[in-house]
Amino acid sequence: MDRKVEEKEVEVVSQFSEEENEFLRSFHKNENKPLKTLIGLYKGNYSKLIGSTVFFVIKHSPVWLLPIATANIINAATNKESNGFHVIVINIIVMIVLMLQNVPTNFIHTRLYSRAIRYVEAGLRGSLVRKLQQLSISFHKEMQSGRLQSKIMRDVEAIETLSSQLFISLLNILLNVVVALTITVSKSIIVFFFFLLTIPVAVAIIVVFRKKIKEQNSEFRKEMEETSARVMEMVELIPVTRAHGLEKQEIVKMETQLNRVAEKGYRLDMVQSFFGSVSWVAFQIFQIVCLGFTGYLAYKGKITVGEVVLYQTYFTSIVNQVSGVITLLPTISKGMESVRSVGDILLAHDVENNKGKKKIKDIKGEINFENVVFHYKDNDKSVLNGLNLNVKAGETIALVGESGAGKSTILNLVIGFNKIDSGKITIDGLDIDKIDLHSYRKHLAVVPQNTILFSGTIRDNITYGLPSVSDDELMRVVEAANLTDLVKSLPDGVDTKISEHGGNLSGGQRQRISIARALVRDPRIIVLDEATSALDSISEKKIQIAINNLAKGRTTFIVAHRLSTIRDADRIAVINGGVCKEIGTYEELMEKKGEFYKFKQLQA
């Protein structure tokens, strides 16, 4: 691992709690080793798991001792010895006592292991959520939200299931096999070696099927992630689908995807079923042979009738446990695949590195672009090609140009969402690469082109992230954003609940709430990306006046296709080919009769 990657890992770890740090260290240390990664996740919980194991052994002891008691009772009944009755009574009493202790010891065992597993499950999801908040906007644009949801919910659940199987089922299997073989070897070395013959058979079956099951599990998981992403897209597109009468096409598209999942699931089921069938037949045959073998030994007088039952019971236990391991293989394979899937997020290095950078307490808002070159990862062509642009503190500058000219890219660079390829961007003379972006964004407000609202009240959406906003301040912002009439018309005013994405509001109302959210922060830098695009002409005019008033003394970037909305900007920059072709006031550019003049004529 090179030095740069190591530095990124240290930065990621430093932004998490100590428990989350352990999760990250486990993934970094044991990359491509899912079992070691899983064990590492439980660091700090080992004492609970050890305690759980101790009580598991105690509570499970009747299962191992019952065959011995059964053999003792059978031998006592068949041998007709004088103390036979006492032997029968003592064995029965001992077994009843052992059975009764299962209740308290099982409670303690479950309490210990469940606390460990459930808290690790919650912690792992918390780590994923925190890491998603740290990852760059570029990462989120490339990774579909449905896939992320699948990783957080489905994959973590699969890891929890794997943990339960490993710490409970596998522990049970291991202890049962060890006890059975230990008692057997103490009584008959011949029968012991016969029992050992099951091991190579089990290994052979696992080796034959393991790779195929792993492949099918991997394909099924990826198809499920794709389906989750498609479902979220379908739900988001329902209004568009309904509006254009495309329900049948969308249904066919989803059914095709669901059929692909069904096909992958079918293949996985068939492999697992054939795997289980082969293993069951093999071990049932072994069990029958064992009965014949021990029966022959009893016939020759080398063992007692009770011992036939004892060995048959233990061999049945061994066969069941080995079959259990084989049955668990698909679950283990699925869990290991999920560990790798979660690692896609926790091992991602595309994060903002703010460690050791200068924190900004106050800001004036002077922003300077010097020969800035930028291109997106999925495109070799540069969006910005040596852009030079100086924006003075408190200045309102509008960016105009054709679609794809780089206007939104400039806004994303101002926010710090993307990193430039070359050149320099400075904030009040400070290189943006050398400042703490988190502290910088506290002085910045953004109104995106696509309004983003969440389920809650209008107050919640406007004051999002702010600990306390007075009613007077809130109402001032409501009035400035031209929301007064809307608020008065609602039954609970600003405390009226809105549905998901503000579905019960008009587009203009949603956009004005988004503008109010930006204004309430009293920012030094305002970024407006088509902020008035969803407003009617009357509301747009009122909002424009409010924005002009509030923009005084603040650096404001405006992107708008309707040139009438930017007439009052201090300067207008025409962006074309990734550079600033023209810049000046509205009147200056109109008088120049250059590119801006041509744009204006087209909209006349």
SELUMVEX-19817 format. One record per residue (C-alpha): x negated, y negated, z; residue in three letters; chain. Coordinates in steps of 0.25 Angstrom, whole numbers. Example, Ala and Ser with C-alpha at 12.3 -4.5 7.8 and 13.67 -1.06 7.14 Angstrom:
<recs>
X, Y, Z, aa, ch
-49, 18, 31, ala, A
-55, 4, 29, ser, A
</recs>
This chain:
<recs>
X, Y, Z, aa, ch
0, 0, 0, met, A
-6, -13, -4, asp, A
-8, -25, 5, arg, A
4, -33, -2, lys, A
14, -22, 1, val, A
9, -21, 15, glu, A
11, -36, 18, glu, A
25, -35, 13, lys, A
28, -23, 22, glu, A
22, -31, 34, val, A
31, -43, 30, glu, A
44, -34, 29, val, A
41, -27, 42, val, A
39, -40, 49, ser, A
53, -45, 46, gln, A
60, -33, 53, phe, A
63, -29, 67, ser, A
53, -19, 74, glu, A
63, -7, 71, glu, A
65, -11, 57, glu, A
50, -13, 56, asn, A
49, 2, 59, glu, A
58, 6, 48, phe, A
50, -2, 38, leu, A
37, 3, 43, arg, A
42, 17, 42, ser, A
46, 15, 27, phe, A
33, 8, 23, his, A
24, 18, 31, lys, A
32, 30, 25, asn, A
35, 25, 11, glu, A
40, 38, 2, asn, A
40, 46, 15, lys, A
55, 46, 19, pro, A
54, 56, 30, leu, A
43, 48, 37, lys, A
50, 35, 35, thr, A
63, 41, 41, leu, A
55, 46, 53, ile, A
48, 32, 54, gly, A
62, 25, 55, leu, A
65, 31, 68, tyr, A
52, 26, 75, lys, A
57, 20, 88, gly, A
68, 31, 89, asn, A
59, 43, 90, tyr, A
62, 44, 105, ser, A
77, 45, 102, lys, A
75, 56, 92, leu, A
65, 64, 101, ile, A
76, 63, 112, gly, A
87, 67, 103, ser, A
78, 79, 98, thr, A
77, 84, 113, val, A
91, 83, 116, phe, A
94, 90, 102, phe, A
86, 102, 106, val, A
93, 103, 120, ile, A
107, 101, 114, lys, A
104, 111, 103, his, A
98, 122, 111, ser, A
111, 130, 112, pro, A
110, 133, 97, val, A
96, 139, 99, trp, A
99, 147, 112, leu, A
112, 153, 108, leu, A
106, 164, 99, pro, A
97, 168, 111, ile, A
109, 168, 120, ala, A
117, 176, 110, thr, A
106, 186, 108, ala, A
105, 188, 124, asn, A
120, 190, 125, ile, A
120, 200, 114, ile, A
108, 208, 119, asn, A
114, 208, 133, ala, A
127, 213, 128, ala, A
121, 224, 119, thr, A
110, 229, 129, asn, A
120, 231, 140, lys, A
110, 226, 151, glu, A
114, 224, 165, ser, A
112, 209, 165, asn, A
118, 208, 152, gly, A
130, 200, 157, phe, A
121, 190, 165, his, A
113, 188, 152, val, A
126, 185, 144, ile, A
132, 175, 155, val, A
118, 168, 156, ile, A
117, 166, 141, asn, A
131, 161, 140, ile, A
129, 151, 152, ile, A
116, 146, 146, val, A
122, 143, 132, met, A
134, 136, 138, ile, A
125, 127, 146, val, A
117, 124, 133, leu, A
129, 121, 125, met, A
135, 111, 135, leu, A
122, 103, 136, gln, A
124, 100, 121, asn, A
134, 89, 124, val, A
125, 80, 132, pro, A
112, 83, 124, thr, A
119, 81, 111, asn, A
124, 68, 115, phe, A
110, 63, 119, ile, A
104, 69, 106, his, A
114, 62, 97, thr, A
113, 49, 105, arg, A
98, 48, 103, leu, A
97, 52, 89, tyr, A
109, 44, 84, ser, A
103, 31, 91, arg, A
90, 33, 83, ala, A
96, 36, 70, ile, A
107, 26, 70, arg, A
98, 15, 75, tyr, A
88, 18, 64, val, A
99, 19, 54, glu, A
104, 5, 58, ala, A
90, 0, 59, gly, A
86, 5, 45, leu, A
99, -2, 39, arg, A
94, -15, 46, gly, A
81, -14, 40, ser, A
86, -13, 27, leu, A
95, -25, 29, val, A
84, -33, 34, arg, A
75, -29, 22, lys, A
86, -32, 12, leu, A
86, -46, 18, gln, A
71, -47, 17, gln, A
70, -42, 2, leu, A
69, -52, -9, ser, A
81, -56, -17, ile, A
74, -50, -29, ser, A
75, -36, -22, phe, A
90, -38, -20, his, A
93, -42, -34, lys, A
86, -29, -39, glu, A
92, -20, -28, met, A
107, -18, -30, gln, A
115, -21, -17, ser, A
122, -8, -18, gly, A
109, 0, -17, arg, A
105, -8, -5, leu, A
118, -5, 2, gln, A
116, 10, -2, ser, A
102, 10, 5, lys, A
107, 3, 17, ile, A
119, 12, 19, met, A
118, 25, 12, arg, A
103, 27, 13, asp, A
102, 23, 28, val, A
113, 32, 31, glu, A
106, 44, 23, ala, A
94, 41, 32, ile, A
102, 41, 44, glu, A
108, 55, 40, thr, A
94, 60, 37, leu, A
89, 55, 50, ser, A
100, 63, 57, ser, A
97, 75, 49, gln, A
82, 75, 52, leu, A
84, 72, 67, phe, A
96, 81, 69, ile, A
98, 91, 59, ser, A
83, 94, 56, leu, A
80, 94, 70, leu, A
91, 104, 73, asn, A
86, 112, 62, ile, A
71, 112, 66, leu, A
74, 115, 81, leu, A
84, 127, 77, asn, A
73, 133, 68, val, A
62, 131, 78, val, A
70, 137, 89, val, A
75, 149, 81, ala, A
61, 152, 76, leu, A
55, 151, 90, thr, A
65, 160, 96, ile, A
64, 170, 85, thr, A
48, 170, 85, val, A
49, 173, 100, ser, A
57, 185, 98, lys, A
53, 191, 84, ser, A
42, 187, 75, ile, A
47, 195, 64, ile, A
61, 188, 64, val, A
53, 175, 65, phe, A
45, 177, 52, phe, A
58, 181, 45, phe, A
64, 168, 49, phe, A
52, 160, 44, leu, A
55, 166, 30, leu, A
67, 155, 29, thr, A
57, 144, 29, ile, A
50, 146, 15, pro, A
64, 148, 9, val, A
69, 135, 15, ala, A
57, 128, 10, val, A
58, 134, -4, ala, A
73, 129, -5, ile, A
69, 115, 0, ile, A
58, 114, -10, val, A
66, 118, -22, val, A
78, 108, -19, phe, A
71, 96, -12, arg, A
67, 89, -24, lys, A
80, 90, -31, lys, A
88, 86, -19, ile, A
79, 74, -17, lys, A
80, 70, -32, glu, A
96, 71, -31, gln, A
97, 63, -18, asn, A
88, 52, -24, ser, A
97, 51, -37, glu, A
110, 52, -29, phe, A
105, 40, -19, arg, A
101, 31, -31, lys, A
114, 34, -38, glu, A
122, 31, -25, met, A
114, 17, -24, glu, A
118, 14, -38, glu, A
132, 17, -35, thr, A
132, 8, -23, ser, A
127, -3, -31, ala, A
137, -1, -42, arg, A
148, 0, -32, val, A
144, -14, -26, met, A
143, -20, -40, glu, A
157, -14, -44, met, A
163, -21, -31, val, A
157, -34, -34, glu, A
162, -34, -49, leu, A
176, -30, -46, ile, A
182, -44, -48, pro, A
174, -45, -61, val, A
178, -30, -65, thr, A
193, -33, -62, arg, A
192, -47, -69, ala, A
187, -40, -82, his, A
196, -28, -82, gly, A
183, -19, -80, leu, A
188, -10, -69, glu, A
188, 3, -78, lys, A
174, 0, -83, gln, A
169, -2, -68, glu, A
176, 11, -64, ile, A
169, 19, -75, val, A
156, 12, -72, lys, A
157, 16, -57, met, A
163, 30, -60, glu, A
150, 32, -68, thr, A
141, 28, -57, gln, A
149, 36, -47, leu, A
149, 49, -56, asn, A
134, 47, -57, arg, A
133, 47, -41, val, A
142, 59, -41, ala, A
133, 66, -51, glu, A
121, 63, -43, lys, A
128, 68, -30, gly, A
133, 81, -37, tyr, A
119, 84, -41, arg, A
114, 82, -27, leu, A
125, 90, -21, asp, A
122, 102, -31, met, A
107, 102, -28, val, A
110, 101, -13, gln, A
121, 112, -14, ser, A
112, 121, -22, phe, A
101, 118, -12, phe, A
110, 122, 0, gly, A
116, 134, -7, ser, A
102, 140, -10, val, A
97, 138, 4, ser, A
110, 143, 11, trp, A
109, 156, 3, val, A
94, 158, 5, ala, A
96, 157, 20, phe, A
108, 165, 21, gln, A
101, 176, 14, ile, A
90, 174, 25, phe, A
100, 175, 36, gln, A
106, 188, 31, ile, A
92, 194, 29, val, A
89, 189, 43, cys, A
101, 197, 49, leu, A
97, 209, 42, gly, A
82, 208, 46, phe, A
86, 206, 61, thr, A
96, 217, 60, gly, A
86, 226, 55, tyr, A
76, 222, 67, leu, A
88, 225, 77, ala, A
91, 238, 70, tyr, A
76, 242, 72, lys, A
77, 238, 87, gly, A
67, 227, 85, lys, A
77, 216, 90, ile, A
90, 216, 98, thr, A
104, 214, 92, val, A
104, 201, 99, gly, A
91, 196, 93, glu, A
98, 199, 79, val, A
108, 189, 83, val, A
97, 180, 88, leu, A
89, 180, 76, tyr, A
101, 179, 66, gln, A
105, 167, 74, thr, A
92, 160, 73, tyr, A
90, 164, 59, phe, A
103, 158, 56, thr, A
99, 146, 63, ser, A
86, 145, 55, ile, A
93, 147, 42, val, A
103, 137, 45, asn, A
92, 127, 49, gln, A
84, 129, 37, val, A
97, 128, 29, ser, A
100, 115, 36, gly, A
86, 109, 32, val, A
90, 113, 18, ile, A
103, 107, 19, thr, A
97, 94, 25, leu, A
88, 92, 13, leu, A
98, 84, 5, pro, A
101, 75, 17, thr, A
86, 73, 20, ile, A
83, 71, 5, ser, A
94, 60, 4, lys, A
89, 54, 17, gly, A
75, 53, 12, met, A
80, 47, -1, glu, A
87, 37, 7, ser, A
75, 33, 15, val, A
68, 30, 2, arg, A
80, 22, -2, ser, A
79, 14, 10, val, A
64, 12, 8, gly, A
67, 5, -5, asp, A
72, -7, 4, ile, A
63, -6, 16, leu, A
51, -4, 7, leu, A
54, -15, -2, ala, A
43, -26, -3, his, A
51, -37, -10, asp, A
53, -46, 2, val, A
51, -60, 6, glu, A
38, -62, 14, asn, A
40, -73, 23, asn, A
30, -69, 34, lys, A
19, -79, 37, gly, A
25, -89, 28, lys, A
29, -104, 32, lys, A
42, -106, 38, lys, A
50, -118, 34, ile, A
57, -126, 44, lys, A
60, -139, 36, asp, A
61, -141, 21, ile, A
62, -153, 12, lys, A
65, -145, -1, gly, A
55, -149, -11, glu, A
53, -137, -20, ile, A
43, -136, -31, asn, A
41, -125, -42, phe, A
27, -125, -48, glu, A
25, -116, -61, asn, A
35, -106, -56, val, A
35, -93, -63, val, A
46, -82, -60, phe, A
51, -69, -65, his, A
61, -59, -60, tyr, A
55, -44, -58, lys, A
64, -38, -68, asp, A
61, -48, -79, asn, A
47, -51, -85, asp, A
51, -65, -90, lys, A
49, -76, -81, ser, A
61, -84, -76, val, A
53, -96, -72, leu, A
41, -100, -80, asn, A
32, -110, -73, gly, A
44, -118, -67, leu, A
40, -132, -61, asn, A
51, -139, -53, leu, A
49, -149, -41, asn, A
62, -151, -33, val, A
61, -162, -23, lys, A
66, -161, -8, ala, A
81, -165, -8, gly, A
82, -164, -23, glu, A
94, -158, -30, thr, A
89, -151, -43, ile, A
98, -143, -53, ala, A
93, -132, -61, leu, A
99, -130, -75, val, A
96, -121, -86, gly, A
101, -109, -94, glu, A
104, -96, -87, ser, A
91, -88, -84, gly, A
83, -101, -85, ala, A
78, -99, -70, gly, A
87, -108, -62, lys, A
92, -97, -52, ser, A
78, -92, -51, thr, A
73, -106, -47, ile, A
83, -106, -36, leu, A
79, -92, -31, asn, A
65, -97, -31, leu, A
69, -109, -22, val, A
76, -99, -13, ile, A
64, -90, -12, gly, A
71, -78, -18, phe, A
60, -75, -28, asn, A
45, -77, -29, lys, A
39, -84, -41, ile, A
28, -77, -50, asp, A
19, -89, -50, ser, A
20, -104, -48, gly, A
24, -110, -35, lys, A
37, -115, -27, ile, A
35, -124, -16, thr, A
45, -129, -5, ile, A
41, -142, 1, asp, A
27, -139, -4, gly, A
27, -125, 2, leu, A
25, -113, -7, asp, A
38, -105, -6, ile, A
30, -92, -6, asp, A
23, -97, 7, lys, A
36, -101, 15, ile, A
45, -93, 23, asp, A
57, -91, 14, leu, A
67, -88, 25, his, A
64, -101, 32, ser, A
64, -109, 19, tyr, A
78, -103, 16, arg, A
84, -109, 29, lys, A
83, -122, 22, his, A
89, -118, 9, leu, A
104, -115, 5, ala, A
108, -107, -8, val, A
121, -107, -15, val, A
120, -95, -25, pro, A
128, -94, -38, gln, A
135, -82, -33, asn, A
142, -85, -20, thr, A
139, -76, -9, ile, A
149, -75, 3, leu, A
151, -64, 13, phe, A
164, -59, 21, ser, A
166, -69, 32, gly, A
172, -82, 35, thr, A
169, -95, 27, ile, A
161, -100, 39, arg, A
153, -88, 39, asp, A
149, -89, 24, asn, A
146, -104, 25, ile, A
138, -103, 38, thr, A
131, -89, 34, tyr, A
118, -88, 42, gly, A
119, -101, 50, leu, A
121, -99, 65, pro, A
130, -111, 68, ser, A
137, -121, 59, val, A
146, -131, 66, ser, A
161, -132, 61, asp, A
158, -146, 57, asp, A
146, -142, 48, glu, A
153, -131, 42, leu, A
165, -140, 38, met, A
155, -150, 32, arg, A
149, -139, 24, val, A
163, -134, 20, val, A
167, -148, 15, glu, A
154, -150, 8, ala, A
156, -137, 0, ala, A
171, -141, -3, asn, A
177, -130, 5, leu, A
186, -138, 14, thr, A
199, -135, 6, asp, A
196, -120, 6, leu, A
193, -120, 21, val, A
205, -127, 24, lys, A
214, -118, 16, ser, A
209, -105, 23, leu, A
216, -100, 35, pro, A
203, -100, 44, asp, A
195, -111, 37, gly, A
180, -108, 37, val, A
183, -95, 46, asp, A
191, -89, 35, thr, A
186, -75, 31, lys, A
182, -73, 16, ile, A
181, -60, 9, ser, A
168, -53, 4, glu, A
161, -62, -6, his, A
172, -73, -3, gly, A
182, -65, -12, gly, A
194, -73, -7, asn, A
188, -86, -11, leu, A
186, -93, -24, ser, A
173, -94, -31, gly, A
172, -109, -28, gly, A
175, -107, -14, gln, A
165, -96, -12, arg, A
154, -105, -19, gln, A
158, -117, -10, arg, A
156, -108, 3, ile, A
142, -104, -3, ser, A
139, -119, -4, ile, A
144, -122, 10, ala, A
135, -111, 15, arg, A
123, -118, 8, ala, A
127, -131, 13, leu, A
129, -128, 28, val, A
114, -124, 29, arg, A
110, -139, 27, asp, A
98, -134, 18, pro, A
87, -141, 12, arg, A
87, -134, -1, ile, A
100, -130, -8, ile, A
101, -120, -20, val, A
113, -120, -28, leu, A
114, -110, -39, asp, A
127, -113, -47, glu, A
133, -116, -33, ala, A
145, -123, -40, thr, A
147, -113, -51, ser, A
160, -107, -44, ala, A
167, -120, -41, leu, A
178, -128, -49, asp, A
175, -142, -54, ser, A
181, -149, -43, ile, A
175, -140, -32, ser, A
162, -141, -39, glu, A
162, -156, -39, lys, A
165, -157, -24, lys, A
154, -146, -21, ile, A
144, -154, -30, gln, A
146, -167, -22, ile, A
144, -159, -9, ala, A
131, -152, -14, ile, A
126, -166, -19, asn, A
128, -172, -5, asn, A
122, -160, 3, leu, A
110, -159, -7, ala, A
105, -173, -3, lys, A
92, -171, 3, gly, A
91, -156, 0, arg, A
84, -149, -11, thr, A
95, -143, -20, thr, A
94, -134, -32, phe, A
106, -132, -41, ile, A
108, -123, -52, val, A
121, -126, -60, ala, A
125, -122, -74, his, A
136, -133, -74, arg, A
127, -146, -76, leu, A
138, -155, -71, ser, A
135, -150, -57, thr, A
120, -154, -56, ile, A
122, -168, -61, arg, A
119, -174, -47, asp, A
106, -166, -46, ala, A
93, -174, -43, asp, A
87, -167, -55, arg, A
90, -156, -64, ile, A
80, -145, -69, ala, A
82, -138, -82, val, A
76, -124, -81, ile, A
73, -117, -94, asn, A
64, -105, -97, gly, A
60, -105, -82, gly, A
54, -119, -82, val, A
60, -133, -79, cys, A
63, -139, -93, lys, A
69, -152, -88, glu, A
71, -159, -75, ile, A
78, -172, -71, gly, A
91, -179, -67, thr, A
104, -176, -74, tyr, A
103, -189, -81, glu, A
88, -188, -85, glu, A
90, -174, -91, leu, A
103, -178, -99, met, A
95, -190, -104, glu, A
83, -181, -108, lys, A
93, -173, -117, lys, A
85, -160, -114, gly, A
89, -146, -110, glu, A
98, -151, -99, phe, A
105, -160, -108, tyr, A
108, -148, -117, lys, A
113, -140, -106, phe, A
122, -152, -102, lys, A
127, -153, -116, gln, A
131, -139, -117, leu, A
140, -141, -104, gln, A
146, -154, -109, ala, A
</recs>
